[in-house]
C-alpha cells in the first residue's frame, strides 16, 4: 500500500451483460470507500481481447450508473491514475513482465499446446491436479535465447515455489492456506504479448494505489498467485476480502440459465435502482430486530460493516425484492417522481416514437393500442403450455428452437432486430423449417399472442434480459430441457452450420 487514503475499485471484464453480482461487488467497494472518505474507482479489465467488446463495456457502465453508484475515477470520467482501461496500458505491463524475467521470478515457456495437452492427460490419468510441470524452467539462458532467436512462440509464466504454503489473509475469512504445489505457474503474458488478468490486475492495483480489494469468492484461488507477484515486485498487497457468491433459494449458484441475473433485467422489469441496491445491501448487512429494512444509499454507507458480511452465500430472494420495490413506489415517490420513473422506464419519447411507428399500420382504433402493446409494458406474461398450441410447429421443434435461441442470443455482441432475426434464421435452417414457422412460438413466448407488432423489433425493444426471462418461462411451461437434449440440439445446430 502506497497510500493511507482508502481506495477501492470494481474491475469488471466487458465480456457480457452486467451481472447483478457486479452491482453487489461494486456496492461493497463503494460503501467502504465512502465510509472512509476515500475514492471508488471503476477499471475495465479487457485483457481478453477476443471476448471483450466496447458494447459490453458501455452497457456495464450504463448499468452501474443506473444503480446510482457513482465512481470518482474511471474510463469515462478520467482521473489521475489513468488510463482506466487495461487495453490502453499494454506498455506498462510489458515493462513489469521484463522486470520479473530479469529477476528470475518469471520465465519464458515454449511448450506447444500439444505438449501441454499431453501433460494434462498424463496428470489426469495419474489423478494429479492439472498444473504446469515446470518443463521450460530447465532450459539454460543460451537455450532460451536460441529458441527465441529461432522465432519460437512463448508465453511468460510465474515462478511458483516448489514447497511451502501461501497464506491469504482474507479480511472476513481470516487466514486461508494454499500449498504452493497446488498453485499453477500462471501465464502472465500470452504469446501475442498481451498480459493476462493476473499480471494486469496486480500491476494496476498497485499503480492505482488500491488499498482494499472486495471481489467475488471465485477469485480466492487467484490470490496466492497475486500475493507472489506482490512479493516479487516488493510491493505491499492491498487487503483482500472475497465475497460469497449470490445463491438461488435452492442454494445453487445464481446463474442466468436458471434465473434473471442481469442488472438490466431488473430495470426492464420495472424495479427501481434504489430498491435493488437496498436489497443487495441487506444481503451484505442484514438489519437488526425491529430496524426498518428500507434504507437509502447514505444510510447503507453509514451502517456498512465488513465484520457482518455473511460468509455463506446469501440467497437472492426475488419476493423480498418485490416487497421492497413496492414499498419504494408507495412510500418514497411523490406523483411527479413516480411519473418521471415511469417515463424513464418504458415511455421515453424515443421509445414511444418507435413503438408508435410499429403499431400504427396494425390498428383500426387508437383503443386497439392497449391490447396490442400490453406485452411491451409487462414483466412476465400469463401463458400456459396450451398457449403454444396455435404455434403450428411440433412440440420438440418448439422446445429445441426456444432453447437454442437462449444460448445463441447470449452470444450476440449486438442486440438488435437484425441480429435477432439472424439467430432465428439459423435455427430455422438447422430444423429444416421456414423462419416464419419458427418465429410463431417466439411470438407467443414474447408477445403472448401468435401475431403482433413485428417480433424482432419487439424483442429489441424489450431488451435481452426480459426476452431471456420470457423464453425461459416458455421452456418451463413446455418442459425444461434435459442436459442430453441441450447437447443434442447444440450439435444439431453445429452440424447444420458445418454442412453449409
Ligand atoms: N476482472 C475481474 C472480474 O471480472 C475482476 C476480479 C478482481 O476484482 O480482481 O470480476
Boltz pocket constraint, residues with backbone or C-beta under 6 A from the ligand:
constraints:
  - pocket:
      binder: B
      contacts: [[A, 9], [A, 11], [A, 12], [A, 13], [A, 45], [A, 197], [A, 201], [A, 214], [A, 215], [A, 216], [A, 219]]
      max_distance: 6.0
